[in-house]
């Protein structure tokens, strides 16, 4: 595993801990080796010690001296500036040395833990110097998001990468797809007869997909001010969550069947038709954003987005999908909320309206909690004990880590293991990425025509109040 950008924050916070956790579980190949590439001069031992500190700090697995002693000799550091072509012959030689030292083949997993502007030169140089499509073994590549800035740049990047790697060797990362509860959606739905028959427009009133963060942009100003909430979150994470929630059941086993159904769903997604005197898109910006480090003082970049989408197929005809995401909000949470239609107005032969209840609270709601704690909550209705006429909501609450008493594998653990195994299920295909950018570009075009400008909101709030209108005008509220 060759990490280009091996001394960066991603390598220390996510990749090294994930590799250690996989080793801790016995899930790494016997001939596995980790090569970090960076510009600074340092020895293998110095690099190993730095990663040990990061693993100790960020790993979900407890520190084990013996486990680290087994893994650390297979960690190497290579000094080189990947921006320049003359750095690659030495890197190629170092990789070959590591292969020989660990008894491995030419199986190489390249991980681009780089800023997006370096993706293209890195791939071009790997290809130019014979480090891809070798005569033996496989060579694969993992690419962090963002995969492009818009549809045009995404296509240009894909042309470069696909000229060097085959599609089944390209692993475009959307780390939400590696999260445990998102992996569980299809099982929850398809393996339970109480859900699958109801998973359609006859029984579901609407779906909400929410991913909020309670922190600002931190040191990511240079990146974030260029991308904003729509490109950073909606284009990747939220649309993939929508696809997994609403896709048709795969007709056969295997990752390609799952990706094919996700693509079909994304192709059916469209902006809800504009209605008179209402908007289906609200953008926001938290107060103080323009004073953040590396942010343009006159920026119009959104840090919040709420929108209403339609899925134009038979299963979801007329069902609104509401998406909401933002920075510096009141809580850090990611969840999918499925609200079923209200029950009929009868109860033991009497109209519900004659009973002691708030009819709006009589909702069946299925909530899939993605983070910070994974689980499933189902809300249903019961008669209140010792009462003859009062109906109240009750909940079944499944906490995944509580039930299994184990640390849920981090998304990066799952994604690295899948890439080593060649399993593309939890990665975005090029067609999915292309469709997502097509939709985002169209939404931006429509927002410019409608002169959408970000509404200011207080840090630590729920976001701009204008976002409530999106659901309220349909008779719903944000959960």
DAKA-V983171 format. One record per residue. N is the residue number from 1. PHI is phi in degrees with one decimal (* if undefined). Layout:
N & PHI
N & PHI
//
This chain:
1 & *
2 & -106.7
3 & -100.0
4 & -81.5
5 & 101.2
6 & -71.4
7 & -103.9
8 & -80.9
9 & -63.0
10 & -61.4
11 & -62.5
12 & -78.7
13 & -82.1
14 & -118.6
15 & -71.9
16 & -62.2
17 & -61.0
18 & -64.8
19 & -63.2
20 & -61.5
21 & -63.1
22 & -62.9
23 & -64.8
24 & -58.4
25 & -88.5
26 & 74.7
27 & -102.9
28 & -95.8
29 & -60.2
30 & -61.8
31 & -96.6
32 & -68.7
33 & -141.5
34 & -119.2
35 & -117.6
36 & -95.0
37 & -113.2
38 & -152.2
39 & -82.4
40 & -73.4
41 & -88.3
42 & -160.8
43 & -87.3
44 & -58.3
45 & -64.2
46 & -63.8
47 & -64.7
48 & -61.9
49 & -65.5
50 & -65.7
51 & -68.0
52 & -60.3
53 & -62.3
54 & -67.5
55 & -62.3
56 & -59.6
57 & -84.9
58 & -110.4
59 & -71.7
60 & -81.8
61 & -91.6
62 & -66.9
63 & -69.0
64 & -133.8
65 & -56.7
66 & -69.0
67 & -60.2
68 & -67.0
69 & -62.9
70 & -73.5
71 & -85.9
72 & -59.1
73 & -64.4
74 & -98.3
75 & -107.1
76 & -131.5
77 & -122.6
78 & -129.6
79 & -84.9
80 & -175.8
81 & -100.0
82 & -69.7
83 & -72.8
84 & -113.4
85 & -62.3
86 & -72.2
87 & -83.6
88 & -79.2
89 & -58.0
90 & -66.1
91 & -64.8
92 & -60.4
93 & -64.2
94 & -66.1
95 & -63.0
96 & -64.4
97 & -62.7
98 & -64.3
99 & -61.0
100 & -65.4
101 & -66.9
102 & -105.9
103 & 65.3
104 & -92.5
105 & -100.0
106 & -93.5
107 & -71.1
108 & -133.2
109 & -108.8
110 & -86.8
111 & -119.4
112 & -90.2
113 & -91.6
114 & -125.5
115 & -70.2
116 & -55.5
117 & -68.4
118 & -99.8
119 & -57.8
120 & -63.3
121 & -61.7
122 & -64.2
123 & -66.4
124 & -58.5
125 & -75.2
126 & -58.8
127 & -70.5
128 & -61.3
129 & -99.3
130 & 68.4
131 & -101.3
132 & -129.1
133 & 54.7
134 & -71.0
135 & -67.9
136 & -128.1
137 & 71.6
138 & -121.1
139 & -128.5
140 & -124.7
141 & -135.8
142 & -109.6
143 & -123.6
144 & -69.5
145 & -72.5
146 & -85.6
147 & -91.1
148 & 93.4
149 & -104.9
150 & -156.8
151 & -61.5
152 & -63.2
153 & -67.7
154 & -64.6
155 & -65.0
156 & -63.9
157 & -64.4
158 & -64.6
159 & -60.6
160 & -66.1
161 & -68.5
162 & -72.0
163 & -75.1
164 & -107.2
165 & -119.7
166 & -73.3
167 & -58.9
168 & -76.5
169 & -108.2
170 & -106.3
171 & -116.8
172 & -83.3
173 & -83.5
174 & -126.1
175 & -64.1
176 & -64.0
177 & -67.2
178 & -90.6
179 & -72.6
180 & -57.9
181 & -70.3
182 & -71.1
183 & -66.7
184 & -90.1
185 & -56.8
186 & -65.2
187 & -66.5
188 & -56.7
189 & -78.4
190 & -84.8
191 & -95.6
192 & -130.2
193 & -69.4
194 & -78.6
195 & -109.7
196 & -56.4
197 & -64.5
198 & -97.1
199 & -83.2
200 & -164.5
201 & -68.1
202 & -70.4
203 & -120.0
204 & -102.7
205 & -83.8
206 & -167.1
207 & -130.0
208 & -117.5
209 & -122.6
210 & -126.7
211 & -141.0
212 & -118.1
213 & -127.3
214 & -98.1
215 & -120.0
216 & -80.7
217 & -89.5
218 & 59.7
219 & -94.4
220 & -98.7
221 & -57.2
222 & -62.9
223 & -73.6
224 & -65.9
225 & -66.5
226 & -85.8
227 & -99.3
228 & 77.6
229 & -64.6
230 & -64.9
231 & -76.9
232 & -77.0
233 & -117.0
234 & -67.7
235 & -58.8
236 & -108.7
237 & -60.1
238 & -70.7
239 & -68.2
240 & -70.1
241 & -63.1
242 & -61.9
243 & -61.3
244 & -66.0
245 & -71.1
246 & -106.8
247 & -63.4
248 & -74.3
249 & -60.3
250 & -59.6
251 & -83.1
252 & -152.1
253 & -77.2
254 & 116.1
255 & -62.3
256 & -66.5
257 & -67.1
258 & -66.9
259 & -65.2
260 & -64.2
261 & -72.2
262 & -61.2
263 & -64.6
264 & -57.3
265 & -66.0
266 & -61.6
267 & -66.6
268 & -90.1
269 & -77.0
270 & -152.0
271 & -62.2
272 & -63.7
273 & -53.4
274 & -62.8
275 & -112.4
276 & -62.0
277 & 58.6
278 & -148.5
279 & -121.2
280 & -109.9
281 & -144.9
282 & -130.4
283 & -109.8
284 & -142.0
285 & -145.0
286 & -73.9
287 & -63.9
288 & 96.8
289 & -60.0
290 & -66.1
291 & -97.6
292 & -69.0
293 & -59.8
294 & 66.4
295 & -106.7
296 & -61.7
297 & -63.7
298 & -113.4
299 & -66.4
300 & -113.1
301 & -65.2
302 & -86.0
303 & -109.1
304 & -146.1
305 & -147.1
306 & -134.1
307 & -150.8
308 & -115.9
309 & -121.0
310 & -116.3
311 & -114.3
312 & -88.5
313 & -146.3
314 & -65.8
315 & -62.2
316 & -116.1
317 & -59.3
318 & 85.5
319 & -93.7
320 & -77.8
321 & -112.9
322 & -103.4
323 & -115.3
324 & -148.4
325 & -153.7
326 & -179.1
327 & -103.3
328 & 57.2
329 & -99.7
330 & -77.2
331 & -153.1
332 & -99.2
333 & -159.0
334 & -135.2
335 & -158.5
336 & -120.1
337 & -114.3
338 & -110.9
339 & -101.3
340 & -83.6
341 & -68.6
342 & -68.5
343 & -72.9
344 & -68.5
345 & -83.5
346 & -140.2
347 & -153.2
348 & 51.8
349 & 82.8
350 & -108.2
351 & -61.3
352 & -59.0
353 & -64.4
354 & -85.8
355 & -90.5
356 & -85.6
357 & -162.3
358 & -97.2
359 & -58.5
360 & -66.1
361 & -88.2
362 & -82.9
363 & -120.4
364 & -95.3
365 & -130.0
366 & -108.3
367 & -115.2
368 & -100.2
369 & -89.3
370 & -90.3
371 & -160.1
372 & -80.1
373 & -112.0
374 & -79.5
375 & 171.2
376 & -135.0
377 & -123.9
378 & -120.6
379 & -101.0
380 & -137.6
381 & -118.7
382 & -139.0
383 & -79.3
384 & -66.1
385 & -56.8
386 & 69.2
387 & -122.0
388 & -95.6
389 & -141.0
390 & -94.4
391 & -107.5
392 & -132.1
393 & -78.0
394 & -133.0
395 & -133.7
396 & -103.2
397 & -122.7
398 & -100.8
399 & -102.5
400 & -63.1
401 & -66.6
402 & -68.2
403 & -72.2
404 & -102.3
405 & 52.8
406 & -134.9
407 & -72.4
408 & -65.1
409 & -56.6
410 & -64.1
411 & -56.3
412 & -69.2
413 & -61.3
414 & -61.9
415 & -69.2
416 & -65.5
417 & -62.1
418 & -65.8
419 & -65.4
420 & -62.9
421 & -80.8
422 & 79.9
423 & -92.1
424 & -94.3
425 & -53.0
426 & -95.1
427 & -126.5
428 & -82.2
429 & -75.5
430 & -60.9
431 & -63.3
432 & -67.4
433 & -62.5
434 & -61.9
435 & -65.5
436 & -62.1
437 & -67.6
438 & -58.7
439 & -68.4
440 & -65.0
441 & -59.9
442 & -65.0
443 & -62.7
444 & -63.1
445 & -61.4
446 & -66.7
447 & -67.7
448 & -67.8
449 & -64.1
450 & -90.3
451 & 57.4
452 & -68.5
453 & -124.6
454 & -62.2
455 & -84.4
456 & -74.0
457 & -142.2
458 & -75.1
459 & -58.3
460 & 85.7
461 & -94.6
462 & -85.8
463 & 107.1
464 & -64.1
465 & -61.9
466 & -59.6
467 & -65.8
468 & -64.6
469 & -64.5
470 & -58.5
471 & -88.0
472 & -60.3
473 & -70.7
474 & -102.4
475 & 87.6
476 & -119.9
477 & -139.8
478 & -70.0
479 & -93.3
//
